[in-house]
Amino acid sequence: MKRYAIKQLIRWKESQDRKPLIIRGARQVGKTWLMQEFGKTQYKKTIYINFENNDLMCEHFSKDLDTQRIINGLELEYSAIDAQNTLIILDEIQECPKALTALKYFYENNPEYHIVAAGSLLGVALHENISFPVGKVDFLDLYPLSFLEFLEALGENSFAELLNNPNSENIKTFKPKYIEWLKQYYFVGGMPEAVNNFIKNKDYKKVRKIQENILDAYRNDFSKHISSTGKLKIDLLWDSIPNQLTQESKKFVYKKIKQGARAEEFEEALAWLMNCGLVYKINRITKPALPIKAYEDTKAFKLFVLDVGLLCALSKLPARTLIEGDKIFTEFNGALAEQYVLQQLKTLEDMEVAYWISKSGNAEIDFIIQTDGYVIPVKVKANTNIQAKSLKTYREKFQPEKSIRTSLADFEINNGLYNIPLFMIGKISDFPDSL
């Protein structure tokens, strides 16, 4: 399996300003595999430490913050360390708080060592008064496989590469293939275990079982790390997401969790899910201007889960929707299409994402992205119907230089409006006249 994040890791390795690196991401998105693959392909030696099951190393890191002592101990346990040719991996680092703090001192005292760390619940741990090396570490966010990574995992590298040339007639010729793969991705999603199983067996029932096991593992995390009252709130909020996304306006409404629910009652549950990387919170902006964060209304937001396949599983969407024409694209009032598009946007570097709705509520733009100095509206259409009154209203009001409408229609550029096929949305940063 190929992960594009390897390129980011190579850039980190080659950077003269390299700091210890923390990889953030939800459980089971492939952080451990990525770190080990990076070590195997880019270094002569890898030292892998998992603090969840290595009490000896946790004790070693916890004695004090003398980095030279720590290195000496690692050499005793794992043999000599050539700083430039050895990758030190610290997995589940939240289980050893002193190891997390030590990253600061490695940066200050021994920056020659190449150290990568990760933790499935690291985001939660950092909000529980664990000392964090602010400004002394680099970050890399890892998400489920993108659609393009999914294509390459299927062995369709040439078709993935073809999308680098959006005007190619071959894309139109093979469009039915891309649509079929897209339908598969909607159901399978990008969780590595589900993708690997699908490649091996092409059995949607087995894929669904894996997805359900992943969802169960997340619920077990709810139970292990928070009170029973807190778990109940997280369960209620988590289970309400499919229903929230079914609505015409996908703005998250607390009263849809349960009758009489209020924001302050569920704020902690929402924060927990966000810190675990299990949900994406997309805020409304009051004005599409730079920087969009300055115009966010954090009380008005849409909530998505981390993976489109997990959303299908959470929603109990049957596999038969894959063979019923384009039905899978329009399920949940187009929510799967929005989930899919957001998931691809999240994998792109240096991109902020929000959404916009007019004061009257008559016009809504699914996503507003900030990239390369532009604020770009993105309207998602679930199939080949590209009529978008909201986008027309937005363009008339704000006169953006560039706009995106993504659907199953063919690629076209017309007066600053980019019609981009859904299966091509992950390439928008690479187009010749880059967006």
Sequence and secondary structure as in RCSB ss.txt:
>XXXX:A:sequence
MKRYAIKQLIRWKESQDRKPLIIRGARQVGKTWLMQEFGKTQYKKTIYINFENNDLMCEHFSKDLDTQRIINGLE
LEYSAIDAQNTLIILDEIQECPKALTALKYFYENNPEYHIVAAGSLLGVALHENISFPVGKVDFLDLYPLSFLEF
LEALGENSFAELLNNPNSENIKTFKPKYIEWLKQYYFVGGMPEAVNNFIKNKDYKKVRKIQENILDAYRNDFSKH
ISSTGKLKIDLLWDSIPNQLTQESKKFVYKKIKQGARAEEFEEALAWLMNCGLVYKINRITKPALPIKAYEDTKA
FKLFVLDVGLLCALSKLPARTLIEGDKIFTEFNGALAEQYVLQQLKTLEDMEVAYWISKSGNAEIDFIIQTDGYV
IPVKVKANTNIQAKSLKTYREKFQPEKSIRTSLADFEINNGLYNIPLFMIGKISDFPDSL
>XXXX:A:secstr
   THHHHHHHHHH TT   EEEE  TTSSHHHHHHHHHHHH SEEEEEETTS HHHHHHHHS   HHHHHHHHH
HHH    GGGEEEEEESGGG HHHHHHHHHHHHH TTSEEEEE TTHHHHTTTT    TTS EEEE  S  HHHH
HHHTT HHHHHHTTSTT HHHHHTHHHHHHHHHHHHHH S HHHHHHHHHH  HHHHHHHHHHHHHHHHHHHHHH
S HHHHHHHHHHHHHHHHHHHSSS B  GGGTSTT  HHHHHHHHHHHHHTT EEEEEEESS  SSGGGGEEEEE
EEEEES HHHHHHHTT  GGGGGSTTHHHHHHHHHHHHHHHHHHHHTSSS EEEEEE TTSS EEEEEEEETTEE
EEEEE SSS    HHHHHHHHHH  S EEEEESS  EEETTEEEEEGGGGGGGGGSSS  
